[in-house]
C-alpha cells in the first residue's frame, strides 16, 4: 500500500495535516459553530421550488459570473450601508464575488495575491484554515500572537503590520476561536499601516449586535476585502456559499484564478432563494445570542473563565484537562471543540435544548470539567 511519504509531495506540505474537525453522529453537535436551528418550512418550500426549476436546465452550464446572485448579495449587504447609517447608500453588484464557502473565497484571494515569495499574516489564535490555505498556495505564514485578552487595538495592529509588511493580512471579527469583536478603528488603522491586501473575515458578523461591518469602509480603500458566509447565521452550511465585497478590480483579479463555472446552478438557485427570505433565515440569531449569554452565565457561575464573544460560540478557560473534558462530553453524546489552547475549550451555543444539555453535562462533570474517578 502506497503511503503519503512515498509520493512526490510539495516540500512545504510534507508533515502537514488536513483540516479535520471531528464528525460524529452525536445527538448534540456543537463543534463547528453551525446554526443548529432548522430552516423555516416556508423557506424550505421556496428553495425546493427554485431547485426544481434549476434542475430543468442543468444540461447547460450555469451563469459563469452568477450575476443574479451577486445582485441579491449586494442588496443584502447594502443593508449594512443604508440601514446602519441611514444615508441610503447601496452596494453595486460589481463589488460582489462568491464561491463554495468563504474558504474558497479566501483561497482565491491567496491564489491571486499570495504565492511563492509572498506572506500572509494574521493574529493568533485565529481560524485554523488560514495557515492551511497559505500552505496550499505556497504563501509563507506569519502568525502574530494576540495581546492578553485577545482584543486587537489600532496601535498594536498598525505596529505589527508596519513591522512585518505582509502581502496579505487577515483580521477575523468576531474572531474564531476567541469570539473577540473587531472595531472599525482597528480595520482603518490596519489598512493605513501597510501596502498589501487587507481581508476582514466577517463569517460571524450577524451574531455581533454591537459593531458595524467593515463594508462601510470599502469606499476609497481598493485593497480592503470583506469576506462573509451563509454557513453560520443563515443556517446554510450544507449549501457552501461564501462571498466577498471589495473593489471591482479585486473581483476582476479573482476571475483570473477561479475555476470555470465554479458555482453550480443548484448552489446559485438555493442561495438566491434563501436571500429572498433573509429576515426569516436570520430570525434565530436573537435566540442564539440569548443561548450564548445563558451559557456564559452558567459557566461563570461554575467558576470557568468565559472570554467576551460577539459570535455564536464561547472560548472558555479553566478546564483542568481539556482533552479529558472533551472525551467525557463526547461519551455523553455532546461534541464540542478542543483546539489545543491550554486550559480552554470552544463551546457553540445551540438550541435551548442543546445548550441545556451542555450546561447540565458540565455541571455533572464537576469543577474543572474533569470526570470523577470511579470508586
PEFENZI-V198330 format. One record per backbone hydrogen bond with DSSP energy under -0.5 kcal/mol. CO is the residue of the C=O (numbers start at 1). NH is the residue of the N-H. Records with the same first field share a line. If there is no record, write none. Layout:
BEGIN
CO = NH  NH
END
This chain:
BEGIN
3 = 6
4 = 7
7 = 9
10 = 13  14
11 = 14
13 = 16
22 = 24
24 = 26
27 = 29
28 = 30  335
30 = 348
34 = 36
40 = 43  44
41 = 45
42 = 46
43 = 47
44 = 48
45 = 49
46 = 50
47 = 51
48 = 52
49 = 53
50 = 54
51 = 55
52 = 56
53 = 56
54 = 57
55 = 58
57 = 60
63 = 66
66 = 70
67 = 71
68 = 72
69 = 73
70 = 74
71 = 75
72 = 76
73 = 77
74 = 78
75 = 79
76 = 79
77 = 80  81
78 = 81  82
79 = 83  84
81 = 85  87
82 = 86
92 = 95
93 = 96
95 = 246
97 = 244
99 = 101  242
100 = 104
101 = 104  105
102 = 106
103 = 107
104 = 108
105 = 109
106 = 110
107 = 111
108 = 112
109 = 113
110 = 114
115 = 118
118 = 140
119 = 167  168
120 = 142
121 = 170
122 = 124  144
124 = 146
127 = 130
128 = 132
129 = 133
130 = 134
131 = 135
132 = 136
133 = 137
134 = 137  139
135 = 138
140 = 120
141 = 143
142 = 122
143 = 145
144 = 124
147 = 150
153 = 157
154 = 158
155 = 159
156 = 160
157 = 161
158 = 162
159 = 163
160 = 164
161 = 165
167 = 197
168 = 121
169 = 199
170 = 123  172
171 = 173  201
175 = 177  179
178 = 315
179 = 310
180 = 174  175
183 = 187
184 = 188
185 = 189
186 = 190
187 = 191
188 = 192
189 = 193
190 = 193  194
191 = 194
197 = 169  199
198 = 225
199 = 171  201
200 = 202  227
201 = 173
202 = 205
204 = 207
205 = 208
207 = 209
213 = 216
214 = 217
215 = 218
218 = 221
221 = 224
223 = 198
225 = 200  227
226 = 245
227 = 202
228 = 243
230 = 236
231 = 35  237
232 = 235
236 = 239  240
241 = 230
242 = 99
243 = 228
244 = 97
245 = 226
247 = 250  251
248 = 252
249 = 253
250 = 254
251 = 255
252 = 256
253 = 256
254 = 257  258
259 = 262
262 = 264
264 = 268
265 = 269
266 = 270
267 = 271
268 = 272
269 = 273
270 = 274
271 = 275
272 = 276
273 = 277
274 = 277
275 = 278
277 = 281
278 = 282
280 = 283
282 = 285
284 = 288
285 = 289
286 = 290
287 = 291
288 = 292
289 = 293
290 = 294
291 = 295
292 = 296
293 = 297
294 = 298
295 = 299
296 = 300
297 = 301
298 = 302
299 = 304
300 = 303
304 = 306
305 = 307  317
312 = 349
314 = 316  347
315 = 307
316 = 345
317 = 305
318 = 320
321 = 325
322 = 326
323 = 327
324 = 328
325 = 329
326 = 330
327 = 331
328 = 332
329 = 332  334
330 = 333
333 = 28
334 = 336
335 = 30
337 = 339  346
340 = 342
341 = 344
343 = 318  319
345 = 316  347
346 = 337
347 = 314
348 = 350
351 = 355
352 = 356
353 = 357
354 = 358
355 = 359
356 = 360
357 = 361
358 = 362
359 = 363
360 = 364
361 = 365
362 = 366
366 = 369
367 = 370
368 = 320  321
369 = 371
END
